[in-house]
Amino acid sequence: MPEYEKAMRPEDITRLFVERSNAGDAAGVAALYEEDAVMAYPPGAQTVGRDAIRALWEKVLANRPRFEPEQPLPTLVSGDIALTSTPPEDGAGARAQVVRRQSDGSWLRLLDQPEFAPPTR
């Protein structure tokens, strides 16, 4: 696997995701996840493991979507675990990720909820 810039703060992951996605780099996107990460995507399903996440992003990025940076909400950190989130500008609800500090001090996604809608009343 090529050497990728590491997320040295939890908030770096979102920036790196946008950069790599817009470059069409599915392997680079997958490198932002732990080996056994769980992603709640596609809607109503789960994608488990870095290899499966890479395969999913290969399909998604084949359509050349364009991602825009989103302003993050404050990060919650407890030791080596952090919760990051962004309110999507498209009004799609919210995005949230649990990230974990690695032994080298970098951060990777452990759980990823890339989109969920607010509850209906």
N, C-alpha and C positions, 0 to 999 in steps of 0.2 A: 504494500500500500504506500502511496506517495506520502511524503512528510507534509502535513497541513499545519497552518497556524493553529495554536491551541487557545481555547477560551480560558483566560487567566482570571476572569471574573464571571459570575453567572450571567450577567447581562451581555457579555460578549457573544454568547451562543446565538442570540437572535440576529445580530449583525452578520456573523459568519454564515448563518443559514441563508439570509437574503443574498449575500454576495455569491455563495456557491450555487444556490438555486438559479439565480439570474445568469450564471455562467454555464448552466446545464450540467453541473458536476454532481451527479447522484452519489458517487462514492464519497465526495467531500461532504455532502449533507449527512450521509450515514456515519461518517467519522465523528460527528457531533454527538453520537449516541453510544451508551455503554453496550457491550456485547449482547446482553440479554434485555435490552430496553423494550418497553411496551409503548406502542403508539396507538391511540384511539382513532384510527383512520384506516380505510374509508369509513364514512359515517355508518354507525351501527355495527362496526366490526373492530377487530384489533389486529395490528401487525406486530409480531413479536420477534425480536432479535435483529441485530445490525444487518445481517445478510438480507433478511426479508424487507427491512426498511429500505435498504439500497435498491432492491428490485422494485419496490413500490415507487420510489422516487425516479427510477429510470423511466417508468411508464408515465408518471405525472409530467416530468420534465421534457419528455418527447414532444409534448404539445407547446413547448416554449412559453410557459406562463411567465408573467412579469410580476415580481414581488416588490412591494414598496416597504421601506422601514416603517415600523409602528412604534410610537412612543411607549416605552415600558411603564408599567405600574411599579411602585416600590417593591424591591426584592425582599423577601423574608428569608433570613438565614438562621439556621440552628446548627452550629458545629459544621459538619461536612455535608449537610443537606440544605438546599435552598429551593424556594418556590419563586418562579418567575412567571409573569403574565403580561399580556398586552390587550387593550381593548381595540379590536379591529376597526379600522376607519370605515370599512364597508358595512358596519352595523350588524355583523353576523353573530354577535353575542360576546364571546371572550375566548381567549387562548390561555392555557396554563401549562407549565412544565415543572416537574420536580427534577432537580439536577443534583449531582453528587460530586464533591471534590475528589480528585484522583490522587494517587500517591505522589505524583510530580507537582501537585498544586493546581493543576488545570481542572476544569469542570466539564462534565458530560451529562447529557440528558438521560434520565432513568425512566421517567414517565412523561408522556407527551399527549396532551389533550389539545390538538391544534384548532379545534373549533367546537363550541357548544353554544346553543341558543339559550337565551334567558327563559325561565319557566313561564308558561302561559297561565293566566289566571282563570 
